[in-house]
Amino acid sequence: MGRKWNNIKEKKASKDANTSRIYARFGREIYVVAKQGEPDPESNRALRVVLERAKTYNVPKAIIDRALEKAKGNSDETYDELRYEGFGPNGSMIIVDALTNNVNRTASEVRAAFSKNGGSLGVSGSVSYMFDSTAVIGLVGKSADEVLETLMEADVDARDILEEDEAVIVYAEPDQFHAVQEALKNSGVDEFTVAELTMLPQNYVTISEDSQAQFEKLIDVLEDLEDVQQVYHNVDFEE
């Protein structure tokens, strides 16, 4: 599990280098989730999850409020949720999640990113079966045993609870995201170092040194696309 946490940290650090992009993506996601349900996090659990994630990226309240107000208004702007699956150098696997108001544009840009950087698009399901949708909650100030006891008392299930990089990391089913956070908040935790709904690979792979630069460029190009929200992969850069 340690590699998984390190990959998440690397992804977060990379995104933090361009805060305007982070804010734009969260603004879009908050609007879409609020529009699909209610623009009130108390009655819209999916919205509550997005807002909790936004906190760990320090998304300004003004951006959150603007997205919620837009959802409450008469905006007819609509977005499609898309998932692309493909392969990078050395058979590496990549998942790309997007929110777009122009499906043709997004499909063309994603296809070009793969083809120009040593990758290829696959069919739906060709990659995702090797990944697990996972809630990842990180915190400091408690031991793994204390967190386990807290979750057991609250009757909340977790896949795993590990101490990694001076933090405690809880891995759980996606539908347990809110329950894990609520149990920990009730035990005195007031801040989370990470709060993600992510796709974690069942197995990590290494790629040749010659292919690593090409793979990193492919990921960078995908993440820079305006419509792309998340990029997941199964490459371990540590070995």
C-alpha positions as a Markdown table, in Angstrom:
| # | Residue | x | y | z |
|---|---|---|---|---|
| 1 | Met | 0.0 | 0.0 | 0.0 |
| 2 | Gly | 2.9 | 2.3 | 0.6 |
| 3 | Arg | 3.5 | 2.9 | -3.1 |
| 4 | Lys | -0.1 | 3.9 | -3.5 |
| 5 | Trp | 0.2 | 6.6 | -0.9 |
| 6 | Asn | 3.4 | 7.9 | -2.5 |
| 7 | Asn | 1.7 | 8.0 | -5.9 |
| 8 | Ile | -1.1 | 10.0 | -4.5 |
| 9 | Lys | 1.3 | 12.5 | -2.9 |
| 10 | Glu | 3.2 | 12.9 | -6.1 |
| 11 | Lys | 0.0 | 13.6 | -8.0 |
| 12 | Lys | -1.2 | 16.1 | -5.4 |
| 13 | Ala | 2.2 | 17.8 | -5.4 |
| 14 | Ser | 2.2 | 18.0 | -9.2 |
| 15 | Lys | -1.3 | 19.6 | -9.2 |
| 16 | Asp | -0.4 | 22.0 | -6.5 |
| 17 | Ala | 2.2 | 23.5 | -8.8 |
| 18 | Asn | -0.6 | 24.9 | -10.9 |
| 19 | Thr | -3.3 | 26.1 | -8.5 |
| 20 | Ser | -5.4 | 27.8 | -11.2 |
| 21 | Arg | -5.9 | 24.5 | -12.9 |
| 22 | Ile | -6.9 | 22.8 | -9.7 |
| 23 | Tyr | -9.4 | 25.5 | -8.9 |
| 24 | Ala | -11.0 | 25.4 | -12.3 |
| 25 | Arg | -11.4 | 21.6 | -12.2 |
| 26 | Phe | -12.9 | 21.7 | -8.7 |
| 27 | Gly | -15.2 | 24.5 | -9.8 |
| 28 | Arg | -16.4 | 22.4 | -12.7 |
| 29 | Glu | -16.9 | 19.3 | -10.6 |
| 30 | Ile | -18.7 | 21.1 | -7.8 |
| 31 | Tyr | -21.1 | 22.7 | -10.4 |
| 32 | Val | -21.8 | 19.3 | -12.1 |
| 33 | Val | -22.4 | 17.4 | -8.8 |
| 34 | Ala | -24.5 | 20.2 | -7.4 |
| 35 | Lys | -26.6 | 20.4 | -10.6 |
| 36 | Gln | -27.1 | 16.6 | -10.6 |
| 37 | Gly | -28.6 | 16.6 | -7.1 |
| 38 | Glu | -29.2 | 19.4 | -4.7 |
| 39 | Pro | -26.7 | 22.4 | -4.3 |
| 40 | Asp | -26.8 | 21.7 | -0.5 |
| 41 | Pro | -24.1 | 19.4 | 0.9 |
| 42 | Glu | -26.3 | 18.4 | 3.8 |
| 43 | Ser | -28.7 | 16.6 | 1.4 |
| 44 | Asn | -26.3 | 15.8 | -1.4 |
| 45 | Arg | -23.7 | 13.3 | -0.3 |
| 46 | Ala | -21.8 | 13.3 | -3.5 |
| 47 | Leu | -21.4 | 17.1 | -3.2 |
| 48 | Arg | -20.2 | 16.7 | 0.4 |
| 49 | Val | -17.5 | 14.3 | -0.8 |
| 50 | Val | -16.3 | 16.8 | -3.4 |
| 51 | Leu | -16.2 | 19.6 | -0.9 |
| 52 | Glu | -14.2 | 17.5 | 1.5 |
| 53 | Arg | -11.7 | 16.8 | -1.2 |
| 54 | Ala | -11.5 | 20.4 | -2.2 |
| 55 | Lys | -10.5 | 21.3 | 1.4 |
| 56 | Thr | -7.3 | 19.3 | 1.1 |
| 57 | Tyr | -6.4 | 21.3 | -2.0 |
| 58 | Asn | -7.1 | 24.6 | -0.3 |
| 59 | Val | -9.7 | 25.6 | -2.9 |
| 60 | Pro | -10.9 | 29.1 | -2.0 |
| 61 | Lys | -14.4 | 29.6 | -0.6 |
| 62 | Ala | -15.1 | 32.1 | -3.3 |
| 63 | Ile | -14.6 | 29.5 | -6.1 |
| 64 | Ile | -16.8 | 27.0 | -4.2 |
| 65 | Asp | -19.5 | 29.5 | -3.6 |
| 66 | Arg | -19.4 | 30.6 | -7.3 |
| 67 | Ala | -19.9 | 27.1 | -8.5 |
| 68 | Leu | -22.8 | 26.4 | -6.1 |
| 69 | Glu | -24.5 | 29.7 | -7.0 |
| 70 | Lys | -24.2 | 28.7 | -10.7 |
| 71 | Ala | -25.8 | 25.4 | -10.0 |
| 72 | Lys | -28.6 | 27.1 | -8.1 |
| 73 | Gly | -29.2 | 29.5 | -11.0 |
| 74 | Asn | -30.7 | 29.0 | -14.4 |
| 75 | Ser | -27.5 | 28.0 | -16.1 |
| 76 | Asp | -28.2 | 25.4 | -18.9 |
| 77 | Glu | -24.5 | 24.5 | -19.2 |
| 78 | Thr | -24.2 | 20.7 | -19.2 |
| 79 | Tyr | -21.2 | 18.4 | -19.0 |
| 80 | Asp | -20.7 | 14.8 | -19.9 |
| 81 | Glu | -18.6 | 12.5 | -17.7 |
| 82 | Leu | -16.2 | 10.5 | -19.8 |
| 83 | Arg | -13.7 | 7.8 | -19.0 |
| 84 | Tyr | -10.9 | 6.9 | -21.5 |
| 85 | Glu | -8.6 | 3.8 | -21.0 |
| 86 | Gly | -5.3 | 3.3 | -22.7 |
| 87 | Phe | -1.8 | 2.1 | -22.7 |
| 88 | Gly | 1.5 | 3.9 | -22.4 |
| 89 | Pro | 5.1 | 2.8 | -23.1 |
| 90 | Asn | 6.0 | -0.8 | -22.0 |
| 91 | Gly | 2.4 | -1.8 | -21.6 |
| 92 | Ser | 1.7 | 0.7 | -18.8 |
| 93 | Met | -2.0 | 1.3 | -18.1 |
| 94 | Ile | -3.7 | 4.7 | -17.9 |
| 95 | Ile | -7.2 | 5.8 | -17.0 |
| 96 | Val | -8.4 | 9.4 | -17.9 |
| 97 | Asp | -11.5 | 10.9 | -16.4 |
| 98 | Ala | -13.0 | 14.0 | -18.0 |
| 99 | Leu | -15.9 | 16.4 | -17.7 |
| 100 | Thr | -16.7 | 18.1 | -21.0 |
| 101 | Asn | -19.2 | 20.2 | -22.8 |
| 102 | Asn | -17.8 | 19.1 | -26.1 |
| 103 | Val | -17.4 | 15.3 | -26.4 |
| 104 | Asn | -15.8 | 15.4 | -29.9 |
| 105 | Arg | -13.2 | 17.9 | -28.8 |
| 106 | Thr | -12.2 | 15.9 | -25.7 |
| 107 | Ala | -12.1 | 12.6 | -27.6 |
| 108 | Ser | -9.8 | 14.2 | -30.3 |
| 109 | Glu | -7.5 | 15.7 | -27.7 |
| 110 | Val | -7.1 | 12.6 | -25.6 |
| 111 | Arg | -6.6 | 10.4 | -28.7 |
| 112 | Ala | -3.9 | 12.8 | -29.9 |
| 113 | Ala | -2.2 | 12.9 | -26.5 |
| 114 | Phe | -1.8 | 9.1 | -26.6 |
| 115 | Ser | -0.8 | 8.7 | -30.2 |
| 116 | Lys | 1.8 | 11.5 | -30.1 |
| 117 | Asn | 3.5 | 10.2 | -26.9 |
| 118 | Gly | 4.0 | 6.5 | -27.4 |
| 119 | Gly | 0.6 | 5.4 | -26.2 |
| 120 | Ser | -2.7 | 4.0 | -27.6 |
| 121 | Leu | -6.3 | 4.2 | -26.6 |
| 122 | Gly | -8.1 | 1.0 | -25.6 |
| 123 | Val | -11.7 | 0.0 | -25.5 |
| 124 | Ser | -13.9 | 0.6 | -22.5 |
| 125 | Gly | -12.9 | -1.9 | -19.8 |
| 126 | Ser | -9.5 | -2.8 | -21.3 |
| 127 | Val | -7.7 | -1.2 | -18.3 |
| 128 | Ser | -10.1 | -0.4 | -15.5 |
| 129 | Tyr | -10.5 | -4.0 | -14.5 |
| 130 | Met | -6.9 | -3.8 | -13.2 |
| 131 | Phe | -7.7 | -0.9 | -10.9 |
| 132 | Asp | -9.9 | -0.6 | -7.7 |
| 133 | Ser | -12.0 | 2.4 | -6.9 |
| 134 | Thr | -10.8 | 3.4 | -3.5 |
| 135 | Ala | -11.4 | 6.1 | -0.8 |
| 136 | Val | -8.1 | 7.3 | 0.7 |
| 137 | Ile | -8.2 | 9.3 | 3.9 |
| 138 | Gly | -5.0 | 10.6 | 5.5 |
| 139 | Leu | -4.4 | 12.2 | 8.9 |
| 140 | Val | -1.7 | 13.0 | 11.4 |
| 141 | Gly | -1.8 | 13.0 | 15.2 |
| 142 | Lys | -3.2 | 9.5 | 15.8 |
| 143 | Ser | -1.7 | 6.0 | 15.5 |
| 144 | Ala | -3.0 | 3.3 | 13.2 |
| 145 | Asp | -4.3 | 1.4 | 16.3 |
| 146 | Glu | -6.2 | 4.5 | 17.5 |
| 147 | Val | -7.8 | 5.0 | 14.1 |
| 148 | Leu | -8.7 | 1.3 | 13.9 |
| 149 | Glu | -10.4 | 1.5 | 17.3 |
| 150 | Thr | -12.3 | 4.7 | 16.3 |
| 151 | Leu | -13.6 | 3.1 | 13.1 |
| 152 | Met | -14.6 | -0.2 | 14.9 |
| 153 | Glu | -16.5 | 1.8 | 17.5 |
| 154 | Ala | -18.3 | 3.6 | 14.8 |
| 155 | Asp | -19.0 | 0.3 | 12.9 |
| 156 | Val | -17.1 | 1.6 | 9.8 |
| 157 | Asp | -15.3 | -0.8 | 7.6 |
| 158 | Ala | -11.8 | -0.1 | 6.1 |
| 159 | Arg | -9.8 | -2.2 | 3.7 |
| 160 | Asp | -6.5 | -1.3 | 5.4 |
| 161 | Ile | -5.1 | 1.2 | 7.9 |
| 162 | Leu | -1.4 | 1.9 | 7.6 |
| 163 | Glu | 1.2 | 4.3 | 9.1 |
| 164 | Glu | 3.1 | 5.8 | 6.2 |
| 165 | Asp | 5.3 | 8.8 | 5.9 |
| 166 | Glu | 4.4 | 10.0 | 9.5 |
| 167 | Ala | 0.7 | 9.9 | 8.6 |
| 168 | Val | -2.0 | 7.3 | 9.1 |
| 169 | Ile | -3.7 | 6.3 | 5.8 |
| 170 | Val | -7.1 | 4.7 | 5.7 |
| 171 | Tyr | -8.1 | 2.8 | 2.5 |
| 172 | Ala | -11.8 | 2.0 | 2.2 |
| 173 | Glu | -14.6 | 1.4 | -0.2 |
| 174 | Pro | -15.8 | 4.5 | -2.0 |
| 175 | Asp | -19.2 | 4.4 | -0.3 |
| 176 | Gln | -17.4 | 4.6 | 3.1 |
| 177 | Phe | -15.6 | 7.9 | 2.4 |
| 178 | His | -18.0 | 10.0 | 4.3 |
| 179 | Ala | -18.5 | 7.5 | 7.2 |
| 180 | Val | -14.7 | 7.3 | 7.7 |
| 181 | Gln | -14.3 | 11.1 | 7.8 |
| 182 | Glu | -17.3 | 11.5 | 10.2 |
| 183 | Ala | -16.0 | 8.8 | 12.6 |
| 184 | Leu | -12.6 | 10.5 | 12.6 |
| 185 | Lys | -14.0 | 14.0 | 13.0 |
| 186 | Asn | -16.1 | 12.8 | 16.0 |
| 187 | Ser | -12.9 | 11.5 | 17.6 |
| 188 | Gly | -11.2 | 14.9 | 17.4 |
| 189 | Val | -9.6 | 15.0 | 13.9 |
| 190 | Asp | -10.2 | 18.4 | 12.4 |
| 191 | Glu | -7.9 | 18.3 | 9.3 |
| 192 | Phe | -7.1 | 15.6 | 6.7 |
| 193 | Thr | -3.8 | 15.5 | 4.8 |
| 194 | Val | -5.5 | 13.7 | 1.9 |
| 195 | Ala | -9.1 | 12.9 | 1.1 |
| 196 | Glu | -9.4 | 11.3 | -2.3 |
| 197 | Leu | -11.7 | 9.1 | -4.3 |
| 198 | Thr | -9.2 | 7.5 | -6.6 |
| 199 | Met | -8.4 | 4.5 | -8.8 |
| 200 | Leu | -5.5 | 2.4 | -7.4 |
| 201 | Pro | -3.9 | -0.2 | -9.5 |
| 202 | Gln | -4.0 | -3.8 | -8.3 |
| 203 | Asn | -0.3 | -4.2 | -9.3 |
| 204 | Tyr | 2.4 | -1.7 | -10.1 |
| 205 | Val | 4.8 | -2.0 | -13.0 |
| 206 | Thr | 8.2 | -0.5 | -13.8 |
| 207 | Ile | 9.1 | 0.8 | -17.2 |
| 208 | Ser | 12.5 | 1.1 | -18.8 |
| 209 | Glu | 14.6 | 4.2 | -18.2 |
| 210 | Asp | 14.5 | 5.0 | -21.9 |
| 211 | Ser | 10.7 | 5.0 | -21.8 |
| 212 | Gln | 10.2 | 6.9 | -18.5 |
| 213 | Ala | 10.6 | 10.4 | -20.0 |
| 214 | Gln | 8.1 | 9.6 | -22.7 |
| 215 | Phe | 5.6 | 8.2 | -20.2 |
| 216 | Glu | 5.9 | 11.2 | -18.0 |
| 217 | Lys | 5.4 | 13.5 | -21.0 |
| 218 | Leu | 2.2 | 11.5 | -21.9 |
| 219 | Ile | 0.9 | 12.0 | -18.4 |
| 220 | Asp | 1.7 | 15.7 | -18.3 |
| 221 | Val | 0.0 | 16.3 | -21.7 |
| 222 | Leu | -3.1 | 14.4 | -20.5 |
| 223 | Glu | -3.3 | 16.3 | -17.3 |
| 224 | Asp | -2.9 | 19.6 | -19.1 |
| 225 | Leu | -6.0 | 19.1 | -21.2 |
| 226 | Glu | -8.7 | 21.5 | -20.1 |
| 227 | Asp | -11.5 | 18.8 | -19.9 |
| 228 | Val | -9.4 | 16.2 | -18.0 |
| 229 | Gln | -10.2 | 15.9 | -14.3 |
| 230 | Gln | -8.0 | 13.0 | -13.2 |
| 231 | Val | -5.4 | 10.7 | -14.7 |
| 232 | Tyr | -4.5 | 7.4 | -13.0 |
| 233 | His | -1.8 | 4.9 | -13.9 |
| 234 | Asn | 0.0 | 1.9 | -12.7 |
| 235 | Val | 3.6 | 2.9 | -13.0 |
| 236 | Asp | 5.9 | 2.8 | -10.0 |
| 237 | Phe | 8.7 | 5.4 | -10.4 |
| 238 | Glu | 10.4 | 4.3 | -7.1 |
| 239 | Glu | 12.1 | 1.1 | -8.3 |
